[in-house]
């Protein structure tokens, strides 16, 4: 898995609340059997007209946001379907961090498996960051995972909380399947005990 | 011993390892797999030379992509869909999965309907699937939730998940439901109350007299949409209704094992003095038949209500409501019961079970679908379909002018040929009214099967109670 340490880049404002994973990547793109190549279809129905031409109003189609690496979004980002195609599409587009007041549980977990950092901050902080993102490509925001801070282009800094295990895995790009497989003896023991206690399972 | 919630009890019985920071390795009793979220997980195993640790605990069924027309026995026309279903066939064989219901097996259906139907889902289990509606299985008092594809790979390789414990939320529905009010109205009303993020960070236990009175089918409808309220999972403590449903199913325990299982299952309830992080109480009598008006499952109103205005909301919801009203093509102030519809979809893991079909048939008996309305009923599994045919429900649907389909996810998410056209408005028994969910530009109103059937007859969103009056 890709590491995430520190990132300074363009942040795009998406103040819409309840951005769901169907918006992030509509169902017709879930027919792939690969993880790659989904960036072009990120936000497909918001981003393109029916004939495939771009909608110029959509934030990521605007010249100053084409190289966005950070999204600042409304409440409850990533709700709905469990599709990991959503973080795959974000990452393939080039987005590495998402900032919101809250994230849906499954989406939040999926991000960490793919080197993406979802950052939950209080509404007042997200408001300041949203304003900073609205400044366009001359304003670069900085996300520092080690320090657990987001800093605006003006130098205003906000600290965020993150689970220590998730932080450790992301900073080091660790494969958590490998980590869990090292616990195989504990899994063996559990299975033997469970077979005694609940043999019908 | 300190008092525990049902969630605490199931959690404690499945912890394999706990780190100092509370990160746990949780054992998974049942892993359900479908064709959309698994190919990359199997590919990951292949690339790292890993095996499936517990093929006997893994249950696979194609559902999202499968066409629901009779010609599917000849294969799937859409190339991408066919490749995805074939990839599942291949992965099942290559990794030695032992429980597979292929597309043309009569037991095939939506994974969340097949699991309980075959007795794979039992009280006190941990159940996961690369699908958010795994919450359905919580109706049995099993801890069940959706996971991403990387986690699917993790479970395939280790039969465990890395988890931190959620908080406990109690949602109590007191008293009795009024006539015409169903499990779907309960679950939508709860989301209307909490919002789609109200459950984030929690596992919900639904309880109270109105929940106890529900059949297993109704309980599955309630738990199915726990995810739409943002909760990791929804739970209902098992009781005699649960045990009666489970008994005799192909993979349910038998004989002495049944007795042993039953003894443990009867301990699976929240202790009286258990601690809750959040409690919500709703009077069953206050719940009306509801529909959604917008593009979030929290946009719920009684059918007697009117389309709201964006100015009725505050904060970020103002912009979202404006966008929803525009997408849905609705004018504030319009009575909901005057909104005309173009299509009706009855089915999905939310409402594709036999009881749902019975409720729809009761409304449709001797009636006709309104001219110009396209209506389809998609049973949740081949066995539900067979039972509906045996009970004569299929004849009712066909005589009313409904298309009677084969089992699959169908128009709930339109990954198959069943889709809405842009601007088409649908009365749907599924779970998500998101933009584009049922087809690009499609407009979805969520409701119960009886309400959807009533809408099919009148050609507009309809208060089912008016039609029940006719029947009485």
Interface residues (C-beta under 8 A of the other chain):
Chain A: X15 X16 X17 X18 X20 X22 X23 X26 X27 X28 X30 X31 X32 X33 X34 X35 X45 X50 X74 X75 X76 X79 X80 X81 X82 X83 X84 X87 X102 X103 X104 X105 X106 X109 X110 X113 X114 X163 X164 X165 X176 X177 X180 X181 X183 X184 X186 X187 X190 X191 X194 X197 X198 X199 X200 X201
Chain B: X13 X16 X17 X19 X21 X23 X25 X27 X29 X36 X37 X39 X40 X43 X44 X48 X50 X53 X64 X65 X78 X80 X81 X83 X84 X87 X122 X124 X125 X130 X131 X132 X145 X146 X147 X148 X149 X150 X151 X153 X154 X157 X158 X159 X160 X162 X164 X195 X196 X197 X200 X201 X227 X228 X230 X231 X232 X253 X257 X258 X260 X261 X264 X296 X298 X315 X316 X317 X319 X320 X323 X413 X414 X415 X422 X432 X434 X435 X436 X437 X440 X441
